[in-house]
Amino acid sequence: MKLFAMVTSVSMNNNFALIMVDMGGVLVRHDDTSMEKLLLKDFGIESYGSFAELNPKLADVLQQHSKNAISEEQMWQQFTQKTGIVVPPYKGSLWAKYFHPDLDMGMHELLSELKQSGLRVVCATNTEPAHYEHHKARGHYAVFDAVYASCEIGKAKPEPGFFIHILESEQVDAQDVFFLDDNTTNCEAAARLGIHAYHYTDMADLRWTLCYLELL
């Protein structure tokens, strides 16, 4: 059971009040690295597989955009400043050009089951404005009781403030939250606050864990 919870025995906690779920890599199938590789190819760069591989400093630029601290236009300006690569003109959001995520219907069904059992299920996602609007337009957030998106709240995982914002907004204690994410760094950050964090890789293992915790 891949739990990062900072407690002695999660099985003793029968007071879960909130399920906190990541979006990309959990409810939707999408790989930012693949998207970045396609964009780099458009820019005439085929020797790098991701922005971070091209320049590690770009990770912070993307994080700032995910918090809506800088616009997409400013993000591309900083991209050029840090790499020397001129971004070709594009009508609309270039960041959305190759963003075509699909819902994982098995996960969608599981989240619906959790809601039917009486649990409150919220989305806790790092996402940029263009991707956020894409999901909204297609109803991808409809299964959630609430959505906490980095571009809306101005905080992003793995910052403690991201999780604290949700805890305060939902008026729940960290120990009463089950957090599901495919990123180990995010899981570790949540666990340090006392949240029961689960690193998601496999649906069968997740279902077993939820049954073990008597959430299903």
C-alpha positions in Angstrom: 0.0 0.0 0.0 1.8 3.1 -1.3 0.7 5.6 1.4 2.9 8.5 2.4 0.7 9.4 5.4 2.6 10.6 8.5 0.7 8.5 10.9 1.2 5.1 12.6 -1.8 3.3 11.2 -4.1 4.8 8.7 -6.5 1.8 9.1 -7.4 3.2 12.5 -8.8 6.4 10.9 -12.5 6.0 10.1 -13.2 9.7 9.8 -12.2 10.5 6.3 -14.2 13.5 5.2 -12.6 14.5 2.0 -11.1 12.9 -1.1 -8.6 15.2 -2.9 -7.7 14.1 -6.4 -5.2 15.2 -9.0 -6.3 15.7 -12.6 -3.6 14.9 -15.1 -2.3 11.4 -14.9 -5.2 10.4 -12.6 -8.6 11.3 -14.0 -7.3 12.3 -17.4 -4.7 10.7 -19.6 -2.2 13.3 -20.6 1.6 13.6 -20.6 3.0 17.2 -20.5 6.4 15.9 -21.7 4.9 14.6 -24.9 3.1 17.9 -25.5 6.3 19.8 -24.8 8.2 17.6 -27.2 5.8 18.4 -30.0 6.0 22.1 -29.3 9.8 22.0 -29.3 9.6 20.2 -32.7 7.5 23.2 -33.9 10.2 25.5 -32.7 12.8 23.5 -34.8 14.3 21.7 -31.8 14.2 17.9 -32.0 17.2 17.0 -29.8 15.3 17.6 -26.5 12.3 15.7 -25.1 11.0 18.3 -22.7 11.3 21.9 -21.6 13.1 20.9 -18.4 15.6 18.9 -20.4 16.2 21.9 -22.6 16.6 24.3 -19.7 15.9 23.3 -16.0 14.9 27.0 -15.3 11.9 26.6 -17.5 10.2 24.5 -14.8 9.9 27.6 -12.6 8.5 29.6 -15.6 5.8 26.9 -16.1 5.0 26.9 -12.4 4.6 30.7 -12.4 2.2 30.4 -15.3 0.3 27.6 -13.6 -0.3 30.0 -10.7 -1.4 32.7 -13.2 1.4 34.8 -11.9 2.4 35.4 -15.5 0.4 35.3 -18.7 1.0 32.8 -21.4 2.5 35.6 -23.5 4.9 36.4 -20.7 5.7 32.7 -20.3 6.8 32.5 -24.0 8.8 35.7 -23.6 10.6 34.2 -20.7 11.1 31.0 -22.6 12.8 32.9 -25.4 14.9 34.9 -22.8 16.2 31.7 -21.2 16.7 29.6 -24.3 17.3 32.0 -27.1 14.6 30.2 -29.1 12.1 32.5 -30.9 8.6 31.1 -30.5 6.8 31.1 -33.8 3.5 33.1 -34.0 0.4 31.1 -33.4 -3.3 32.2 -33.4 -4.8 31.3 -30.0 -3.1 29.5 -27.1 0.0 27.7 -28.2 0.1 25.9 -24.8 -3.3 24.4 -25.8 -2.3 23.4 -29.3 -1.4 19.8 -28.4 -3.5 19.5 -25.3 -6.0 16.7 -26.0 -6.5 14.7 -22.8 -9.0 11.8 -22.5 -11.0 11.0 -19.4 -10.1 7.7 -17.8 -13.6 6.3 -17.5 -12.5 3.7 -14.9 -11.3 6.4 -12.6 -14.4 8.5 -13.3 -16.5 5.5 -12.2 -14.4 5.1 -9.1 -14.8 8.8 -8.1 -18.5 8.5 -8.7 -18.6 5.5 -6.3 -16.8 7.4 -3.6 -19.3 10.2 -3.9 -22.2 7.8 -3.8 -20.8 6.4 -0.5 -21.2 9.9 1.0 -17.7 11.3 0.6 -16.9 14.7 -0.7 -14.5 14.5 -3.7 -12.6 17.6 -4.9 -10.0 18.2 -7.6 -6.6 19.5 -6.6 -4.8 20.3 -9.8 -1.8 22.2 -11.1 -3.1 23.6 -14.4 -2.6 26.6 -16.7 -5.5 28.8 -17.8 -5.7 27.3 -21.3 -5.8 23.8 -20.0 -8.3 24.7 -17.2 -10.7 26.2 -19.8 -10.3 23.1 -22.0 -11.4 20.8 -19.1 -14.2 23.1 -18.1 -15.6 23.3 -21.7 -15.7 19.5 -22.0 -17.2 18.9 -18.6 -14.2 17.0 -17.3 -14.6 18.6 -13.8 -18.3 17.6 -13.5 -17.6 14.6 -11.3 -16.1 16.8 -8.6 -17.9 18.6 -5.8 -15.3 21.4 -6.1 -12.2 22.3 -8.2 -9.1 23.8 -6.7 -6.9 24.8 -9.7 -3.5 26.4 -9.3 -4.3 29.1 -11.9 -7.4 30.0 -9.9 -6.1 30.0 -6.4 -2.6 31.4 -7.1 -0.8 28.5 -5.4 0.6 25.2 -6.8 1.7 21.8 -5.7 4.0 21.0 -4.0 3.8 24.3 -2.1 2.3 23.7 1.4 0.1 26.8 0.7 -1.7 24.9 -2.0 -2.8 22.1 0.4 -3.5 24.5 3.3 -5.8 26.6 1.0 -7.9 23.5 0.3 -8.0 22.4 3.9 -9.1 25.8 5.1 -11.6 26.2 2.3 -13.1 22.8 3.0 -12.8 23.3 6.7 -11.3 19.8 7.3 -8.3 18.6 9.3 -5.3 17.2 7.3 -5.7 13.8 9.0 -9.3 13.5 7.6 -8.1 13.8 4.0 -7.1 11.2 1.4 -5.0 12.7 -1.4 -4.5 10.9 -4.7 -1.7 12.0 -7.1 0.6 10.4 -9.6 3.5 12.6 -8.6 5.6 11.4 -5.6 6.9 14.9 -4.8 3.3 16.2 -4.4 2.4 13.1 -2.3 5.4 13.7 0.0 4.5 17.4 0.4 0.9 16.6 1.4 2.1 13.9 3.8 4.3 16.4 5.6 1.2 18.3 6.5 -0.4 15.1 7.9 -2.6 14.4 4.8 -3.0 10.7 3.9 -1.3 10.7 0.5 -1.4 7.9 -2.0 0.9 7.7 -5.0 -1.3 6.5 -7.9 0.1 4.1 -10.5 -2.4 1.3 -10.7 -6.2 1.1 -10.5 -6.3 -2.3 -9.0 -4.0 -1.3 -6.2 -5.9 1.9 -5.6 -9.2 0.0 -5.3 -7.6 -2.5 -2.8 -6.3 0.4 -0.7 -9.7 2.2 -0.7 -11.3 -1.0 0.4 -8.7 -1.6 3.1 -9.4 1.9 4.4 -13.2 1.2 4.3 -13.8 4.0 1.8 -15.4 1.7 -0.7 
